[in-house]
Amino acid sequence: AYPADFGPALPRSPLTGALVQAEPKHACSELTNAAALSGKIVLVQRGPRDDTACPLPHAYFANKIKRVQDAGAVGVVMANNVEGSLVFMGAVSGDHATLVEVPSVFVSK
């Protein structure tokens, strides 16, 4: 697992709480279960790599995290959607990384 290169660092003491899946799972569009995410750690799926389902800038890690943060999430677990090595969740031009205020971590599929 890798923490994001943006937003706050992971807390020194464990962040605990209920884990709730974002809907849609990739959080590229309006969340249909936003009310259920308040005060929770939210599981978000990386991807999809389909520009019609998740066009840029919605596909950026920071933008997905910001979307669930706005629903009240206290932390985010981003799950890789493919097998293999993890990448670092870093800020890119045009994303909302500077607005992310919750810790997040990227984990393997």
C-alpha positions in Angstrom: 0.0 0.0 0.0 1.1 3.5 -0.8 -0.2 6.8 0.7 -1.1 9.6 -1.7 1.5 12.3 -2.4 -1.2 14.9 -1.7 -3.6 15.6 1.1 -2.6 14.9 4.7 -0.2 12.2 5.8 -1.6 9.0 7.2 -2.3 9.5 10.9 0.2 8.1 13.4 -2.5 6.3 15.2 -4.7 4.0 13.1 -7.7 5.5 11.4 -10.5 3.1 12.2 -14.1 3.0 11.1 -16.6 1.4 8.8 -15.4 0.8 5.2 -18.1 1.6 2.6 -17.9 1.1 -1.1 -18.5 4.2 -3.2 -21.2 3.9 -5.8 -20.4 4.1 -8.6 -17.4 2.1 -7.5 -14.9 4.3 -9.5 -16.4 7.5 -8.1 -16.0 9.2 -11.5 -19.5 10.7 -11.4 -22.1 11.8 -8.9 -22.2 9.4 -6.0 -25.5 7.6 -5.7 -24.7 6.6 -2.0 -23.2 9.9 -0.9 -25.3 10.0 2.4 -23.9 6.6 3.4 -20.3 7.8 3.1 -20.4 10.5 5.8 -18.0 9.7 8.6 -16.8 6.5 6.9 -13.6 5.3 5.2 -14.5 4.9 1.6 -13.4 2.2 -0.9 -12.9 3.5 -4.4 -11.9 1.5 -7.4 -9.2 2.9 -9.7 -10.3 3.3 -13.3 -12.0 2.5 -15.5 -9.8 3.1 -18.5 -12.8 4.0 -20.6 -13.1 7.7 -21.5 -16.8 7.5 -21.9 -17.3 6.0 -18.4 -14.7 8.1 -16.7 -13.3 10.9 -18.8 -10.5 13.2 -17.6 -10.4 15.1 -15.3 -12.9 12.9 -13.4 -10.5 9.9 -13.5 -7.7 11.7 -11.6 -7.0 10.1 -8.2 -7.3 13.5 -6.4 -10.6 14.3 -8.0 -12.1 10.9 -7.0 -10.9 11.4 -3.4 -12.2 15.0 -3.4 -15.6 13.7 -4.5 -16.0 11.2 -1.6 -14.4 13.8 0.8 -17.2 16.2 -0.2 -19.7 13.4 0.8 -18.2 13.4 4.3 -15.6 10.6 4.0 -12.9 10.6 6.7 -10.4 8.5 4.6 -10.1 6.8 1.3 -8.8 3.4 0.2 -8.2 3.4 -3.5 -8.1 -0.2 -4.9 -6.1 -0.9 -8.0 -8.3 -2.2 -10.9 -5.6 -4.3 -12.5 -3.0 -6.8 -11.3 0.6 -5.8 -11.0 2.6 -3.0 -9.4 1.1 0.0 -7.8 1.7 3.5 -9.0 2.0 6.5 -6.8 -1.1 8.7 -6.4 0.4 12.0 -7.2 -1.0 15.4 -8.2 -1.3 16.2 -11.8 -2.1 19.5 -13.6 -5.8 20.2 -13.5 -6.7 18.0 -10.5 -8.1 19.0 -7.1 -5.1 17.7 -5.1 -4.7 21.0 -3.2 -8.3 20.6 -1.9 -7.9 17.1 -0.5 -8.1 17.1 3.3 -8.6 13.4 4.1 -5.8 10.7 4.1 -5.8 8.2 1.4 -3.9 5.0 0.5 -3.6 3.0 -2.7 -3.8 -0.8 -2.4 -3.4 -3.8 -4.8 -6.3 -5.5 -6.5 
